[in-house]
Amino acid sequence: MAAVKLQSLVSSRMKKEVPFMNAKIEIQKLSVADVFEIQEFSKAASLMPTEKGGLDMLMLVIKKGAVDCEDITDEQFTEFPMDELTKLSNAIMEHSGMKTAEGNT
């Protein structure tokens, strides 16, 4: 494989397919900026009621890590099964090299 310049890789994302609701969707690794945003949100979410903060955190991770989901509204997210959203969020976090809520890497 020929070497490329690091600059040419800025803003590119490593992607893979994962199962979601009996289908396959594409996810991408989170950028450092995404991780920092999620960490900041996590601090604020700790002050919210558990259910609201948890769902908002799932939606943020999925919006950052799932390809082509930026048009899905918060209301539409509530139509998905919670366990499927959790699995998808965990897959994004794992693909990005972060530990999940379940403690997996």
C-alpha positions in Angstrom: 0.0 0.0 0.0 1.4 3.4 -0.9 1.9 5.9 1.9 -0.4 8.9 2.0 0.0 12.2 3.7 -1.6 12.6 7.1 -3.3 15.8 6.0 -5.2 13.9 3.4 -6.9 11.9 6.1 -8.2 14.8 8.1 -12.0 14.5 8.4 -12.1 11.0 6.9 -13.9 8.4 9.0 -13.4 4.6 9.3 -16.7 2.9 8.8 -18.3 -0.5 9.2 -21.7 -2.2 9.0 -23.5 -3.3 12.2 -26.9 -5.0 12.8 -29.8 -2.8 13.8 -33.4 -3.9 13.9 -32.9 -6.9 11.6 -31.1 -4.8 9.0 -27.5 -3.5 8.6 -26.5 0.1 8.9 -23.2 1.9 8.6 -21.5 3.4 11.5 -18.3 5.5 11.7 -15.6 6.0 14.3 -16.2 9.1 16.4 -13.7 12.0 16.0 -11.8 13.5 18.9 -14.1 16.5 18.7 -17.2 14.2 18.9 -15.8 12.4 22.0 -15.2 15.8 23.7 -18.7 16.9 22.9 -20.1 13.6 24.2 -18.0 14.0 27.4 -19.3 17.5 27.9 -22.9 16.4 27.3 -22.4 13.5 29.8 -21.5 16.0 32.5 -24.7 18.0 31.8 -26.8 14.8 31.5 -25.8 13.8 35.0 -27.9 16.7 36.2 -31.0 15.5 34.2 -33.6 13.0 35.2 -32.1 9.5 34.5 -34.4 8.5 31.7 -34.2 11.8 29.8 -30.4 12.2 30.2 -29.8 8.6 29.1 -32.0 8.8 26.0 -30.4 12.1 25.0 -27.0 10.6 25.4 -27.9 7.6 23.2 -29.3 10.0 20.6 -26.1 12.1 20.6 -23.8 9.1 20.2 -26.0 7.7 17.4 -26.3 11.0 15.6 -22.5 11.4 15.7 -21.6 7.8 14.8 -24.4 6.5 12.5 -23.9 7.4 8.9 -26.8 9.5 7.3 -29.0 9.8 10.4 -28.7 13.6 10.9 -32.3 14.0 9.5 -33.8 11.8 12.2 -35.7 13.9 14.7 -35.7 13.4 18.5 -39.3 12.4 18.3 -38.5 9.8 15.6 -35.8 8.3 17.9 -38.5 7.6 20.5 -40.2 5.2 18.0 -37.2 2.8 18.0 -36.9 0.1 20.7 -34.7 1.2 23.5 -32.6 -2.0 23.5 -31.8 -1.5 19.8 -30.7 2.1 20.4 -28.5 0.9 23.3 -26.9 -1.8 21.2 -26.3 0.7 18.4 -24.7 3.2 20.7 -22.5 0.5 22.3 -21.4 -0.6 18.8 -20.4 3.0 17.9 -18.5 3.4 21.2 -16.7 0.1 20.8 -15.9 0.9 17.1 -14.4 4.2 18.3 -12.2 2.4 20.9 -14.2 3.5 24.0 -15.7 1.4 26.7 -19.4 1.0 26.7 -21.9 1.3 29.6 -21.6 -2.4 29.9 -17.8 -2.2 30.4 -16.9 -3.8 27.1 -14.1 -2.4 24.9 
